[in-house]
Amino acid sequence: MATYTCDSCNMSVNATCATCDTPLVNTTLTKDDGSTVQVSQCLTSGCANENGKIKSPMCCGVDMSCSMA
């Protein structure tokens, strides 16, 4: 499960799909300019959100980080 943590205050959130209630998987998206962005996505076959991606949540004014384990 993708668990995002704020580097400033240590608040953490878990990411799950609201449609099928399965944990989102953390991955990296490569943009056209070659830079990367951490995202979470639903990989459940047949889910309306399958392969949809969300960017990391924000806390304390910055993106929360998620370990790429």
PDB file of N, CA, C and O in Angstrom:
ATOM      1  N   MET A   1       0.845  -1.182   0.000  1.00  0.00           N
ATOM      2  CA  MET A   1       0.000   0.000   0.000  1.00  0.00           C
ATOM      3  C   MET A   1       0.881   1.233   0.000  1.00  0.00           C
ATOM      4  O   MET A   1       1.917   1.271   0.664  1.00  0.00           O
ATOM      5  N   ALA A   2       0.468   2.226  -0.738  1.00  0.00           N
ATOM      6  CA  ALA A   2       1.204   3.487  -0.780  1.00  0.00           C
ATOM      7  C   ALA A   2       0.930   4.268   0.496  1.00  0.00           C
ATOM      8  O   ALA A   2      -0.204   4.679   0.741  1.00  0.00           O
ATOM      9  N   THR A   3       1.960   4.475   1.309  1.00  0.00           N
ATOM     10  CA  THR A   3       1.850   5.287   2.515  1.00  0.00           C
ATOM     11  C   THR A   3       2.713   6.522   2.318  1.00  0.00           C
ATOM     12  O   THR A   3       3.935   6.430   2.203  1.00  0.00           O
ATOM     13  N   TYR A   4       2.069   7.665   2.281  1.00  0.00           N
ATOM     14  CA  TYR A   4       2.767   8.933   2.106  1.00  0.00           C
ATOM     15  C   TYR A   4       3.009   9.558   3.474  1.00  0.00           C
ATOM     16  O   TYR A   4       2.129   9.536   4.334  1.00  0.00           O
ATOM     17  N   THR A   5       4.208  10.120   3.676  1.00  0.00           N
ATOM     18  CA  THR A   5       4.580  10.732   4.944  1.00  0.00           C
ATOM     19  C   THR A   5       5.120  12.130   4.697  1.00  0.00           C
ATOM     20  O   THR A   5       5.874  12.367   3.752  1.00  0.00           O
ATOM     21  N   CYS A   6       4.722  13.051   5.563  1.00  0.00           N
ATOM     22  CA  CYS A   6       5.205  14.426   5.494  1.00  0.00           C
ATOM     23  C   CYS A   6       6.586  14.487   6.140  1.00  0.00           C
ATOM     24  O   CYS A   6       6.758  14.076   7.288  1.00  0.00           O
ATOM     25  N   ASP A   7       7.568  15.001   5.402  1.00  0.00           N
ATOM     26  CA  ASP A   7       8.926  15.119   5.934  1.00  0.00           C
ATOM     27  C   ASP A   7       9.033  16.186   7.022  1.00  0.00           C
ATOM     28  O   ASP A   7       9.987  16.184   7.800  1.00  0.00           O
ATOM     29  N   SER A   8       8.053  17.105   7.082  1.00  0.00           N
ATOM     30  CA  SER A   8       8.105  18.183   8.077  1.00  0.00           C
ATOM     31  C   SER A   8       7.478  17.796   9.412  1.00  0.00           C
ATOM     32  O   SER A   8       8.064  18.042  10.467  1.00  0.00           O
ATOM     33  N   CYS A   9       6.280  17.187   9.374  1.00  0.00           N
ATOM     34  CA  CYS A   9       5.568  16.912  10.633  1.00  0.00           C
ATOM     35  C   CYS A   9       5.333  15.423  10.886  1.00  0.00           C
ATOM     36  O   CYS A   9       4.778  15.057  11.922  1.00  0.00           O
ATOM     37  N   ASN A  10       5.746  14.565   9.959  1.00  0.00           N
ATOM     38  CA  ASN A  10       5.620  13.108  10.063  1.00  0.00           C
ATOM     39  C   ASN A  10       4.187  12.573   9.990  1.00  0.00           C
ATOM     40  O   ASN A  10       3.959  11.402  10.295  1.00  0.00           O
ATOM     41  N   MET A  11       3.220  13.402   9.594  1.00  0.00           N
ATOM     42  CA  MET A  11       1.869  12.890   9.373  1.00  0.00           C
ATOM     43  C   MET A  11       1.921  11.900   8.205  1.00  0.00           C
ATOM     44  O   MET A  11       2.635  12.131   7.229  1.00  0.00           O
ATOM     45  N   SER A  12       1.168  10.800   8.301  1.00  0.00           N
ATOM     46  CA  SER A  12       1.148   9.796   7.240  1.00  0.00           C
ATOM     47  C   SER A  12      -0.282   9.501   6.811  1.00  0.00           C
ATOM     48  O   SER A  12      -1.213   9.576   7.612  1.00  0.00           O
ATOM     49  N   VAL A  13      -0.441   9.162   5.530  1.00  0.00           N
ATOM     50  CA  VAL A  13      -1.736   8.743   5.002  1.00  0.00           C
ATOM     51  C   VAL A  13      -1.530   7.524   4.112  1.00  0.00           C
ATOM     52  O   VAL A  13      -0.517   7.409   3.421  1.00  0.00           O
ATOM     53  N   ASN A  14      -2.503   6.614   4.136  1.00  0.00           N
ATOM     54  CA  ASN A  14      -2.506   5.463   3.249  1.00  0.00           C
ATOM     55  C   ASN A  14      -3.426   5.752   2.086  1.00  0.00           C
ATOM     56  O   ASN A  14      -4.461   6.397   2.257  1.00  0.00           O
ATOM     57  N   ALA A  15      -3.066   5.286   0.912  1.00  0.00           N
ATOM     58  CA  ALA A  15      -3.862   5.543  -0.283  1.00  0.00           C
ATOM     59  C   ALA A  15      -4.556   4.271  -0.742  1.00  0.00           C
ATOM     60  O   ALA A  15      -3.905   3.261  -1.007  1.00  0.00           O
ATOM     61  N   THR A  16      -5.892   4.326  -0.835  1.00  0.00           N
ATOM     62  CA  THR A  16      -6.681   3.219  -1.365  1.00  0.00           C
ATOM     63  C   THR A  16      -7.635   3.735  -2.426  1.00  0.00           C
ATOM     64  O   THR A  16      -7.979   4.916  -2.435  1.00  0.00           O
ATOM     65  N   CYS A  17      -8.061   2.862  -3.315  1.00  0.00           N
ATOM     66  CA  CYS A  17      -9.017   3.213  -4.353  1.00  0.00           C
ATOM     67  C   CYS A  17     -10.407   3.330  -3.724  1.00  0.00           C
ATOM     68  O   CYS A  17     -10.858   2.408  -3.045  1.00  0.00           O
ATOM     69  N   ALA A  18     -11.079   4.444  -3.942  1.00  0.00           N
ATOM     70  CA  ALA A  18     -12.417   4.642  -3.380  1.00  0.00           C
ATOM     71  C   ALA A  18     -13.465   3.797  -4.088  1.00  0.00           C
ATOM     72  O   ALA A  18     -14.537   3.561  -3.532  1.00  0.00           O
ATOM     73  N   THR A  19     -13.183   3.340  -5.297  1.00  0.00           N
ATOM     74  CA  THR A  19     -14.148   2.539  -6.043  1.00  0.00           C
ATOM     75  C   THR A  19     -14.111   1.072  -5.628  1.00  0.00           C
ATOM     76  O   THR A  19     -15.155   0.477  -5.362  1.00  0.00           O
ATOM     77  N   CYS A  20     -12.910   0.481  -5.569  1.00  0.00           N
ATOM     78  CA  CYS A  20     -12.820  -0.958  -5.270  1.00  0.00           C
ATOM     79  C   CYS A  20     -12.178  -1.233  -3.914  1.00  0.00           C
ATOM     80  O   CYS A  20     -12.050  -2.395  -3.528  1.00  0.00           O
ATOM     81  N   ASP A  21     -11.773  -0.203  -3.185  1.00  0.00           N
ATOM     82  CA  ASP A  21     -11.232  -0.296  -1.830  1.00  0.00           C
ATOM     83  C   ASP A  21      -9.943  -1.114  -1.731  1.00  0.00           C
ATOM     84  O   ASP A  21      -9.657  -1.674  -0.673  1.00  0.00           O
ATOM     85  N   THR A  22      -9.166  -1.194  -2.804  1.00  0.00           N
ATOM     86  CA  THR A  22      -7.884  -1.890  -2.739  1.00  0.00           C
ATOM     87  C   THR A  22      -6.760  -0.872  -2.593  1.00  0.00           C
ATOM     88  O   THR A  22      -6.898   0.267  -3.040  1.00  0.00           O
ATOM     89  N   PRO A  23      -5.653  -1.266  -1.976  1.00  0.00           N
ATOM     90  CA  PRO A  23      -4.526  -0.345  -1.807  1.00  0.00           C
ATOM     91  C   PRO A  23      -3.970   0.101  -3.156  1.00  0.00           C
ATOM     92  O   PRO A  23      -3.853  -0.696  -4.087  1.00  0.00           O
ATOM     93  N   LEU A  24      -3.631   1.385  -3.245  1.00  0.00           N
ATOM     94  CA  LEU A  24      -2.976   1.897  -4.443  1.00  0.00           C
ATOM     95  C   LEU A  24      -1.507   1.506  -4.406  1.00  0.00           C
ATOM     96  O   LEU A  24      -0.929   1.331  -3.333  1.00  0.00           O
ATOM     97  N   VAL A  25      -0.914   1.372  -5.568  1.00  0.00           N
ATOM     98  CA  VAL A  25       0.484   0.996  -5.708  1.00  0.00           C
ATOM     99  C   VAL A  25       1.293   2.237  -6.061  1.00  0.00           C
ATOM    100  O   VAL A  25       0.918   3.005  -6.947  1.00  0.00           O
ATOM    101  N   ASN A  26       2.402   2.425  -5.360  1.00  0.00           N
ATOM    102  CA  ASN A  26       3.263   3.574  -5.612  1.00  0.00           C
ATOM    103  C   ASN A  26       4.160   3.298  -6.816  1.00  0.00           C
ATOM    104  O   ASN A  26       4.724   2.212  -6.945  1.00  0.00           O
ATOM    105  N   THR A  27       4.284   4.290  -7.693  1.00  0.00           N
ATOM    106  CA  THR A  27       5.129   4.144  -8.873  1.00  0.00           C
ATOM    107  C   THR A  27       5.653   5.517  -9.281  1.00  0.00           C
ATOM    108  O   THR A  27       5.328   6.523  -8.651  1.00  0.00           O
ATOM    109  N   THR A  28       6.444   5.555 -10.313  1.00  0.00           N
ATOM    110  CA  THR A  28       7.013   6.809 -10.812  1.00  0.00           C
ATOM    111  C   THR A  28       6.542   7.053 -12.243  1.00  0.00           C
ATOM    112  O   THR A  28       6.558   6.146 -13.075  1.00  0.00           O
ATOM    113  N   LEU A  29       6.129   8.269 -12.517  1.00  0.00           N
ATOM    114  CA  LEU A  29       5.699   8.690 -13.846  1.00  0.00           C
ATOM    115  C   LEU A  29       6.813   9.557 -14.441  1.00  0.00           C
ATOM    116  O   LEU A  29       7.280  10.493 -13.792  1.00  0.00           O
ATOM    117  N   THR A  30       7.237   9.254 -15.660  1.00  0.00           N
ATOM    118  CA  THR A  30       8.263  10.065 -16.329  1.00  0.00           C
ATOM    119  C   THR A  30       7.573  11.052 -17.268  1.00  0.00           C
ATOM    120  O   THR A  30       6.827  10.662 -18.166  1.00  0.00           O
ATOM    121  N   LYS A  31       7.838  12.331 -17.040  1.00  0.00           N
ATOM    122  CA  LYS A  31       7.238  13.382 -17.858  1.00  0.00           C
ATOM    123  C   LYS A  31       8.012  13.543 -19.155  1.00  0.00           C
ATOM    124  O   LYS A  31       9.118  13.021 -19.298  1.00  0.00           O
ATOM    125  N   ASP A  32       7.419  14.276 -20.107  1.00  0.00           N
ATOM    126  CA  ASP A  32       8.039  14.491 -21.415  1.00  0.00           C
ATOM    127  C   ASP A  32       9.438  15.105 -21.333  1.00  0.00           C
ATOM    128  O   ASP A  32      10.285  14.837 -22.186  1.00  0.00           O
ATOM    129  N   ASP A  33       9.682  15.928 -20.307  1.00  0.00           N
ATOM    130  CA  ASP A  33      11.000  16.562 -20.182  1.00  0.00           C
ATOM    131  C   ASP A  33      12.026  15.672 -19.488  1.00  0.00           C
ATOM    132  O   ASP A  33      13.160  16.094 -19.262  1.00  0.00           O
ATOM    133  N   GLY A  34      11.634  14.437 -19.146  1.00  0.00           N
ATOM    134  CA  GLY A  34      12.538  13.485 -18.509  1.00  0.00           C
ATOM    135  C   GLY A  34      12.503  13.491 -16.998  1.00  0.00           C
ATOM    136  O   GLY A  34      13.051  12.585 -16.369  1.00  0.00           O
ATOM    137  N   SER A  35      11.869  14.493 -16.393  1.00  0.00           N
ATOM    138  CA  SER A  35      11.766  14.531 -14.933  1.00  0.00           C
ATOM    139  C   SER A  35      10.729  13.502 -14.477  1.00  0.00           C
ATOM    140  O   SER A  35       9.899  13.057 -15.269  1.00  0.00           O
ATOM    141  N   THR A  36      10.781  13.130 -13.206  1.00  0.00           N
ATOM    142  CA  THR A  36       9.865  12.112 -12.688  1.00  0.00           C
ATOM    143  C   THR A  36       8.997  12.673 -11.575  1.00  0.00           C
ATOM    144  O   THR A  36       9.376  13.620 -10.886  1.00  0.00           O
ATOM    145  N   VAL A  37       7.820  12.068 -11.411  1.00  0.00           N
ATOM    146  CA  VAL A  37       6.870  12.437 -10.377  1.00  0.00           C
ATOM    147  C   VAL A  37       6.376  11.152  -9.725  1.00  0.00           C
ATOM    148  O   VAL A  37       6.022  10.202 -10.423  1.00  0.00           O
ATOM    149  N   GLN A  38       6.347  11.111  -8.381  1.00  0.00           N
ATOM    150  CA  GLN A  38       5.793   9.963  -7.687  1.00  0.00           C
ATOM    151  C   GLN A  38       4.279   9.999  -7.803  1.00  0.00           C
ATOM    152  O   GLN A  38       3.663  11.044  -7.593  1.00  0.00           O
ATOM    153  N   VAL A  39       3.673   8.861  -8.138  1.00  0.00           N
ATOM    154  CA  VAL A  39       2.220   8.746  -8.235  1.00  0.00           C
ATOM    155  C   VAL A  39       1.783   7.422  -7.615  1.00  0.00           C
ATOM    156  O   VAL A  39       2.592   6.514  -7.425  1.00  0.00           O
ATOM    157  N   SER A  40       0.503   7.326  -7.305  1.00  0.00           N
ATOM    158  CA  SER A  40      -0.096   6.075  -6.868  1.00  0.00           C
ATOM    159  C   SER A  40      -1.175   5.727  -7.873  1.00  0.00           C
ATOM    160  O   SER A  40      -1.821   6.610  -8.438  1.00  0.00           O
ATOM    161  N   GLN A  41      -1.370   4.416  -8.096  1.00  0.00           N
ATOM    162  CA  GLN A  41      -2.383   4.024  -9.059  1.00  0.00           C
ATOM    163  C   GLN A  41      -3.077   2.742  -8.638  1.00  0.00           C
ATOM    164  O   GLN A  41      -2.520   1.924  -7.907  1.00  0.00           O
ATOM    165  N   CYS A  42      -4.322   2.582  -9.121  1.00  0.00           N
ATOM    166  CA  CYS A  42      -5.106   1.376  -8.896  1.00  0.00           C
ATOM    167  C   CYS A  42      -4.772   0.394 -10.019  1.00  0.00           C
ATOM    168  O   CYS A  42      -4.846   0.741 -11.198  1.00  0.00           O
ATOM    169  N   LEU A  43      -4.406  -0.830  -9.644  1.00  0.00           N
ATOM    170  CA  LEU A  43      -4.076  -1.841 -10.634  1.00  0.00           C
ATOM    171  C   LEU A  43      -5.099  -2.980 -10.662  1.00  0.00           C
ATOM    172  O   LEU A  43      -4.834  -4.035 -11.240  1.00  0.00           O
ATOM    173  N   THR A  44      -6.271  -2.772 -10.037  1.00  0.00           N
ATOM    174  CA  THR A  44      -7.282  -3.809  -9.975  1.00  0.00           C
ATOM    175  C   THR A  44      -7.965  -3.972 -11.322  1.00  0.00           C
ATOM    176  O   THR A  44      -8.585  -3.036 -11.828  1.00  0.00           O
ATOM    177  N   SER A  45      -7.851  -5.158 -11.900  1.00  0.00           N
ATOM    178  CA  SER A  45      -8.459  -5.445 -13.201  1.00  0.00           C
ATOM    179  C   SER A  45      -9.971  -5.279 -13.132  1.00  0.00           C
ATOM    180  O   SER A  45     -10.622  -5.817 -12.236  1.00  0.00           O
ATOM    181  N   GLY A  46     -10.520  -4.539 -14.073  1.00  0.00           N
ATOM    182  CA  GLY A  46     -11.960  -4.334 -14.144  1.00  0.00           C
ATOM    183  C   GLY A  46     -12.471  -3.147 -13.341  1.00  0.00           C
ATOM    184  O   GLY A  46     -13.632  -2.767 -13.489  1.00  0.00           O
ATOM    185  N   CYS A  47     -11.636  -2.551 -12.492  1.00  0.00           N
ATOM    186  CA  CYS A  47     -12.062  -1.386 -11.714  1.00  0.00           C
ATOM    187  C   CYS A  47     -12.181  -0.187 -12.642  1.00  0.00           C
ATOM    188  O   CYS A  47     -11.389  -0.035 -13.573  1.00  0.00           O
ATOM    189  N   ALA A  48     -13.164   0.660 -12.390  1.00  0.00           N
ATOM    190  CA  ALA A  48     -13.354   1.862 -13.216  1.00  0.00           C
ATOM    191  C   ALA A  48     -12.126   2.771 -13.146  1.00  0.00           C
ATOM    192  O   ALA A  48     -11.892   3.562 -14.059  1.00  0.00           O
ATOM    193  N   ASN A  49     -11.343   2.665 -12.073  1.00  0.00           N
ATOM    194  CA  ASN A  49     -10.148   3.499 -11.908  1.00  0.00           C
ATOM    195  C   ASN A  49      -8.868   2.775 -12.310  1.00  0.00           C
ATOM    196  O   ASN A  49      -7.774   3.280 -12.059  1.00  0.00           O
ATOM    197  N   GLU A  50      -8.985   1.599 -12.930  1.00  0.00           N
ATOM    198  CA  GLU A  50      -7.803   0.826 -13.285  1.00  0.00           C
ATOM    199  C   GLU A  50      -6.820   1.668 -14.089  1.00  0.00           C
ATOM    200  O   GLU A  50      -7.181   2.270 -15.100  1.00  0.00           O
ATOM    201  N   ASN A  51      -5.596   1.699 -13.634  1.00  0.00           N
ATOM    202  CA  ASN A  51      -4.496   2.446 -14.245  1.00  0.00           C
ATOM    203  C   ASN A  51      -4.623   3.962 -14.134  1.00  0.00           C
ATOM    204  O   ASN A  51      -3.808   4.689 -14.703  1.00  0.00           O
ATOM    205  N   GLY A  52      -5.631   4.452 -13.413  1.00  0.00           N
ATOM    206  CA  GLY A  52      -5.695   5.878 -13.127  1.00  0.00           C
ATOM    207  C   GLY A  52      -4.568   6.235 -12.170  1.00  0.00           C
ATOM    208  O   GLY A  52      -4.142   5.386 -11.387  1.00  0.00           O
ATOM    209  N   LYS A  53      -4.082   7.450 -12.211  1.00  0.00           N
ATOM    210  CA  LYS A  53      -2.947   7.843 -11.379  1.00  0.00           C
ATOM    211  C   LYS A  53      -3.266   9.126 -10.619  1.00  0.00           C
ATOM    212  O   LYS A  53      -3.936  10.020 -11.136  1.00  0.00           O
ATOM    213  N   ILE A  54      -2.771   9.201  -9.374  1.00  0.00           N
ATOM    214  CA  ILE A  54      -2.868  10.439  -8.604  1.00  0.00           C
ATOM    215  C   ILE A  54      -1.468  10.841  -8.161  1.00  0.00           C
ATOM    216  O   ILE A  54      -0.636   9.985  -7.862  1.00  0.00           O
ATOM    217  N   LYS A  55      -1.211  12.142  -8.119  1.00  0.00           N
ATOM    218  CA  LYS A  55       0.051  12.663  -7.627  1.00  0.00           C
ATOM    219  C   LYS A  55       0.033  12.592  -6.104  1.00  0.00           C
ATOM    220  O   LYS A  55      -1.031  12.474  -5.495  1.00  0.00           O
ATOM    221  N   SER A  56       1.193  12.662  -5.501  1.00  0.00           N
ATOM    222  CA  SER A  56       1.278  12.584  -4.050  1.00  0.00           C
ATOM    223  C   SER A  56       0.474  13.696  -3.379  1.00  0.00           C
ATOM    224  O   SER A  56       0.365  14.798  -3.916  1.00  0.00           O
ATOM    225  N   PRO A  57      -0.090  13.404  -2.199  1.00  0.00           N
ATOM    226  CA  PRO A  57      -0.802  14.446  -1.452  1.00  0.00           C
ATOM    227  C   PRO A  57       0.183  15.479  -0.905  1.00  0.00           C
ATOM    228  O   PRO A  57       1.394  15.256  -0.906  1.00  0.00           O
ATOM    229  N   MET A  58      -0.348  16.610  -0.439  1.00  0.00           N
ATOM    230  CA  MET A  58       0.490  17.667   0.125  1.00  0.00           C
ATOM    231  C   MET A  58       0.185  17.837   1.610  1.00  0.00           C
ATOM    232  O   MET A  58      -0.940  17.615   2.058  1.00  0.00           O
ATOM    233  N   CYS A  59       1.205  18.234   2.361  1.00  0.00           N
ATOM    234  CA  CYS A  59       1.078  18.548   3.780  1.00  0.00           C
ATOM    235  C   CYS A  59       2.147  19.600   4.094  1.00  0.00           C
ATOM    236  O   CYS A  59       3.239  19.555   3.528  1.00  0.00           O
ATOM    237  N   CYS A  60       1.852  20.519   4.966  1.00  0.00           N
ATOM    238  CA  CYS A  60       2.799  21.573   5.347  1.00  0.00           C
ATOM    239  C   CYS A  60       3.305  22.334   4.114  1.00  0.00           C
ATOM    240  O   CYS A  60       4.414  22.868   4.124  1.00  0.00           O
ATOM    241  N   GLY A  61       2.496  22.381   3.064  1.00  0.00           N
ATOM    242  CA  GLY A  61       2.828  23.141   1.867  1.00  0.00           C
ATOM    243  C   GLY A  61       3.764  22.458   0.884  1.00  0.00           C
ATOM    244  O   GLY A  61       4.192  23.082  -0.087  1.00  0.00           O
ATOM    245  N   VAL A  62       4.095  21.183   1.114  1.00  0.00           N
ATOM    246  CA  VAL A  62       4.988  20.448   0.201  1.00  0.00           C
ATOM    247  C   VAL A  62       4.405  19.059  -0.075  1.00  0.00           C
ATOM    248  O   VAL A  62       3.568  18.562   0.677  1.00  0.00           O
ATOM    249  N   ASP A  63       4.871  18.438  -1.182  1.00  0.00           N
ATOM    250  CA  ASP A  63       4.440  17.083  -1.490  1.00  0.00           C
ATOM    251  C   ASP A  63       4.907  16.116  -0.415  1.00  0.00           C
ATOM    252  O   ASP A  63       6.039  16.197   0.063  1.00  0.00           O
ATOM    253  N   MET A  64       4.019  15.199  -0.041  1.00  0.00           N
ATOM    254  CA  MET A  64       4.399  14.144   0.903  1.00  0.00           C
ATOM    255  C   MET A  64       5.188  13.094   0.117  1.00  0.00           C
ATOM    256  O   MET A  64       4.967  12.925  -1.082  1.00  0.00           O
ATOM    257  N   SER A  65       6.094  12.396   0.775  1.00  0.00           N
ATOM    258  CA  SER A  65       6.914  11.400   0.104  1.00  0.00           C
ATOM    259  C   SER A  65       6.422   9.995   0.416  1.00  0.00           C
ATOM    260  O   SER A  65       5.773   9.755   1.435  1.00  0.00           O
ATOM    261  N   CYS A  66       6.743   9.076  -0.481  1.00  0.00           N
ATOM    262  CA  CYS A  66       6.348   7.683  -0.333  1.00  0.00           C
ATOM    263  C   CYS A  66       7.555   6.826  -0.683  1.00  0.00           C
ATOM    264  O   CYS A  66       8.153   6.989  -1.747  1.00  0.00           O
ATOM    265  N   SER A  67       7.905   5.926   0.201  1.00  0.00           N
ATOM    266  CA  SER A  67       9.070   5.084  -0.052  1.00  0.00           C
ATOM    267  C   SER A  67       8.786   4.152  -1.221  1.00  0.00           C
ATOM    268  O   SER A  67       7.681   3.624  -1.344  1.00  0.00           O
ATOM    269  N   MET A  68       9.763   3.952  -2.063  1.00  0.00           N
ATOM    270  CA  MET A  68       9.624   3.094  -3.241  1.00  0.00           C
ATOM    271  C   MET A  68      10.143   1.698  -2.905  1.00  0.00           C
ATOM    272  O   MET A  68      11.119   1.236  -3.497  1.00  0.00           O
ATOM    273  N   ALA A  69       9.494   1.031  -1.962  1.00  0.00           N
ATOM    274  CA  ALA A  69       9.934  -0.309  -1.527  1.00  0.00           C
ATOM    275  C   ALA A  69       9.536  -1.382  -2.484  1.00  0.00           C
ATOM    276  O   ALA A  69       9.833  -2.555  -2.255  1.00  0.00           O
TER     277      ALA A  69
END
